[in-house]
Amino acid sequence: MAVESEPKTLETLTLDESDPPVDGSALVARALAAAGVRHMFGVVGIPVTAVATRAVAAGVRFLAFHNEQSAGYAASAYGYLTGAPGVLLTVSGPGCVHGLAGLSNAAANAWPTVLISGSCDQADFGKGDFQELDQIAAVKPFVKLAVKAARVADIPPLVREVLAVAAAGRPGGCYLDLPSDVLHETIPESEAAMLLAGPANPRVGQIRDPETLEIENAVSLLRRAQRPLIVFGKGAAYARAEDALKKLIDTTGIPFLPTPMGKGLLPDTHELAASAARSLAIGRCDVALVVGARLNWLLHFGEPPRWSKDVKFILVDISKEEIELRKPHIGLVGDAKRILNLINEEIKDDPFCLGRSHPWVEAISKKVKENAAKKEAQLGKDVVPFNFFTPMRIIRDAILAEGSPAPILVSEGANTMDVGRAVLVQNEPRTRLDAGTWGTMGVGLGYCIAAAVASPGRLVVAVEGDSGFGFSAMEVETLVRYQLPVVVIVFNNGGVYGGDRRSSDEITGPYKDDPAPTSFVPNAAYHALIEAFGGKGYVAATPQELKSALSESFSARKPAVINVIIDPYAGAESGRLQHKN
């Protein structure tokens, strides 16, 4: 009877110089490089340190973080910005668990992301091995596919599969588990080369174009509408649909409303932009073409009272399940760019345009001008101590002065993000990253690092509340270590929403002398944190100080933190979601 031999390792192998051994770590690295992966994010340690070092040798840039959570957010944003899955590498057990933050963020936002984690030796599973966890079970709620390499030869096809599935259809997360024994197992170079050259066998199906009649019906509905509106989101941005959208809007004269991360697909300054008249636009439109945006909480579920009870939705989404869930008047399944091109082709033979004098266009335009004038009057005042509007106006003007290519903006926080969404201007696609569909706080520094490596040559500017900054503040060392062109602007108002906001009857009990649950150390020196690592820190409490800091840091394009001191009572609790607190 043949006896199966033990897996070979580098320690036990007799070398054949004509066919040298390749271990699992090297095979992972080479499989990623062969699949086109150019960047990877993560935290190294047992058993994956060799995977990272060999990935670098194979031509994959590894961005080493302090925390898997931030690295995961970076990987998810990288997937959005590039269209290629962002890859996160973690250690076993707690490393995998920390990585779930990025994986779940990717799932909620529909961004292609692959988590690769080491795991304990397969023979020792169930015995209480080092950092043991059933990681396949742990990741399942957040992924499209979770697979484990049971032997070294499994690695190349599984790497190809998770990358393909993550980007297919509605993008999302996938997981690859790499047991420690598999990473140490070896195969001859000749076998490794054959496996690396092998065909992928991904579980990926092709999405058919909508039927011609479906496109005709959608165009007919838009043509007959009295108050049409085009709504688009980050799904349209991910699909690179900006040119098709511009053609549709310029041809038909239909006003448009971007969701927060759809901003910039068409310039915020476009004459048909309805953002400043949002309530009017969604409250009175009779037909809404929604492209790459879900009718979730960000769009009030597409329901009254924010929307008219009679509005007819034309929903464009890559996911058939999403359309079945929302039950629109017309659902068009497919890639946003492809479907918009089909709509444009259908309109071309029988064009229509609302025109600037159309009552609906005039009503939107009038409300936009009224609201913009009110906002500019509010922004025009130099308020010191700073409220949120004065520094936000100064930041807006500094970003706009950079011209094109525009800086990529990263924004998080309650008041800081809400005010920034209304004040900061996006004129180019995929230049805004924020808390997104899941309202995730702590994404800031990870997103900054992803943006800097995904879009080399662009300045990255983060505008964050002090609470949001605190989630990932240690990653300023990562900015300095890699010398990334990132300027982090911290709105420092001394806490979550601001300082101590308790009423007198709430300050009771044995711990009444403790700081409020929402408050931080007043006037914290956040700028000093980056200085500890050799970066540049600024503190700004006046308009001139802020202008000077922005001018110097933007010109230098080096890692910097600007600590903007805000009146602790300037904001509102929970930003614009007070009703949910």
Secondary structure, 3 states (H helix, E strand, C coil): CCCCCCCCECCCCCCCCCCCEEEHHHHHHHHHHHCCCCEEEECCCCCCHHHHHHHHHCCCEEEECCCHHHHHHHHHHHHHHHCCCEEEEECCCHHHHHHHHHHHHHHHHCCCEEEEEEECCHHHCCCCCCCCCCHHHHHHHHCCEEEECCCHHHHHHHHHHHHHHHHCCCCCEEEEEEEHHHHHEEEEHHHHHHHHHCCCCCCCCCCCCCCHHHHHHHHHHHHHCCCEEEEECHHHHHCCCHHHHHHHHHHHCCCEEECHHHCCCCCCCCCCECHHHHHHHHHHCCEEEEECCCCCHHHHHHCCCCCCCCCEEEEEECCHHHHHHHCCCEEEECCHHHHHHHHHHHHHCCCCCCCCCCHHHHHHHHHHHHHHHHHHHHHCCCCCCECCHHHHHHHHHHHHHCCCCCCEEEEECCHHHHHHHHHCCCCCCCCEECCCCCCCCCCHHHHHHHHHHHCCCCCEEEEEEHHHHHHHHHHHHHHHHHCCCEEEEEEECCECCCCCCCCHHHCCCCCCCCCCCCECCCCCCHHHHHHCCCCEEEEECCHHHHHHHHHHHHHHCCCEEEEEEECCCCCCCCCCCHHHC
